[in-house]
Amino acid sequence: MTHYIRCGLIDSDFFLTLVVGLGAGVIGAYSAELFRRRTQTQLAEFEEKVNRFRSALIYMQVLLHPDQIDHLPVEVLKAYNLKTKDDIQDTLFAEYSRMVLFASDEVLQAVKSFMANPSDASYWKTLTEMRKNLWGKKTHLTYDELRL
C-alpha cells in the first residue's frame, strides 16, 4: 500500500477518509455493545424489582390478614416454612434486605414504615411508592382512590 501512496495512486484524502471511516466503525460498534449491555442490565433490574415488590406485597398482605396465609402457593409455604406471624415478618425482612440493592429510597422508607407499624394505610403507601419506582410515573391518586 505504501508503494501506491508514493506513486500518487492513493491520495492522502482517500487514506484519511479510510482511516476515519474505520475508526468511526469501531467506535460505533463499541457504542452499540455498551448500549446493548446497559439495556440488558436495566431489564434484569426491572425484572428483579417486579419479583421483589410482588413478593413483598404478598407477605405484607398476609401480615395484615394472617387468615390469608392459606392463599400463598404451597412451594412458598414450604420454602420459607411459613406458619406464624413471626415467620411472615422474617420473610418480609429478607425481601426488604434484597430490595436495599435497587429500590428507591421512597420504597425502602415505605416498607420500613410498614414493617414498624403494619396497617392498610402503610400498605397502600408502599404500593404507591413501588408503582412510582417501577414505572417512573407520578401519581395524583390518593390512598382512598387506590385502595379497594
Secondary structure, 3 states (H helix, E strand, C coil): CHHHHHCCCCCHHHHHHHHHHHHHHHHHHHHHHHHHHHHHHHHHHHHHHHHHHHHHHHHHHHHHCHHHHHHCCHHHHHHHCCCCHHHHHHHHHHHHHHHCCCCCHHHHHHHHHHHHCCCHHHHHHHHHHHHHHHHCCCCCCCHHHHCC
